[in-house]
């Protein structure tokens, strides 16, 4: 059995803007990481080796801890000491570095020429917070989400050029994580070994061709599973309705496989955990927030599983496009899994949400630039655009989306690829472009 985790959320994680021209950027398709992590109460001691990074010419190189900057510590003065970088080496030699506590970047000072191959090693400590963020220790659990430095040159992504968002690089990794002996640990990746010692145990994990490495551990997890064509594993502390979660996960996998093409995973791990967002989609794993109502839990679960198609089976550069597809997938699930009443409810809920925002005039209008909108808005507005197309062309839309997902599986693509998959058909493109160019929704 694989111990894994995933992420997609009814709002997506904030991403750093990254607008670059192809000719200005060295494109490195894959990185290799080697992690050594020791978890003690409220602290993670980490050594990360990052093998062979191509570089631009210059006297320094920058790496960024994006999830810290974006999601936990930024704009919070009392938490700015949460990461302490102790040592950096380049090709085995100690180098000078500067850690920016405001932007959570490490500038490494070492001369290099364009195209040079350099291996880096970082030693650092994360003092985990207790507010259920994605770098936290609280309520008997560790939570570390994408806690490692990523190569970053100002506004240029060294691993990929993009339109509006910086997404994470594809990489292979090996990892050893040491933690208290009685704790269950779940990871993105494949479990190789679990070595027990007197007071601790060390878990060895590997991953190939993935976009994230995340760790979640608890001393109180209960595990349940569902034997199906795609096995489902569910970890939680307390959930009397666990069977409903397992059944819904199985149904979602079956529905999405039918209408959007082959599943991007052979098994799925779902973890209910204390965190400050409703769900996260990671590689073959979905985290869902503890404390939601049963309805909210199942809704978050369905969206998280949809993220496996629209964030992992294919990597969509435009965040608004992936969020719109996740929102519509949530609606489509109910279209296929009940008598259609819940589907109609979802449409009405989304329209009511938009109407409230537009009438208030305080937060959004329909002509807001999509790249500036929050993910909840993107998911809602975009899902109604896809609903319009479904209303016009029925299940033919699902055939088009299945072609899109299958043709570009494992690839990083932009909205032009979507147009190609739709054969540049004007009847579809006119509606999609109206939404992209002006946030015009026909049904609203």
Number of C-alpha atoms within 10 A of each C-alpha: 9 18 20 29 27 29 26 31 28 28 20 23 17 16 17 15 16 18 15 17 10 12 8 12 17 18 15 17 12 17 20 18 20 17 22 17 21 18 19 16 14 16 19 25 17 19 21 19 20 22 17 18 18 21 22 17 13 12 11 17 20 18 18 22 19 23 23 24 20 16 16 21 23 16 13 9 10 8 15 19 12 18 20 15 15 12 14 24 19 20 13 11 11 13 14 14 19 13 18 12 18 13 17 22 21 24 19 20 17 15 11 17 12 11 12 13 13 16 16 20 20 19 16 18 18 21 20 25 20 17 15 21 21 26 29 25 27 18 14 14 23 31 25 22 22 19 21 23 18 21 23 21 17 12 12 21 26 23 23 21 23 22 16 19 20 24 23 18 20 18 17 19 20 19 23 18 21 23 23 21 15 13 17 18 23 24 30 25 28 17 18 15 11 15 12 14 11 7 9 17 19 21 20 19 24 19 22 14 17 20 21 24 28 21 22 23 21 24 16 16 20 13 14 14 16 15 10 9 11 16 17 22 22 23 22 19 16 12 14 6 9 17 14 13 19 22 12 18 26 21 16 25 24 19 19 24 15 15 19 22 21 17 17 18 16 11 19 26 26 28 26 23 25 26 22 15 19 26 30 28 27 28 28 26 31 30 30 32 21 20 13 14 10 14 9 14 18 18 19 25 32 31 31 31 32 30 31 28 27 24 26 25 22 22 23 24 20 19 28 27 21 27 32 25 26 30 31 25 27 26 26 25 24 20 17 16 15 10 10 15 10 16 19 13 13 22 18 13 13 20 16 13 14 20 15 13 15 14 11 11 10 8 11 17 15 18 12 13 13 23 16 10 14 18 23 17 23 27 28 25 28 28 27 27 26 24 21 19 21 16 12 13 13 12 13 12 19 18 16 18 19 19 17 20 22 17 13 17 19 15 13 18 16 17 17 10 16 21 18 11 19 19 12 14 11 12 12 19 16 12 17 23 14 14 21 20 12 14 20 18 20 13 12 14
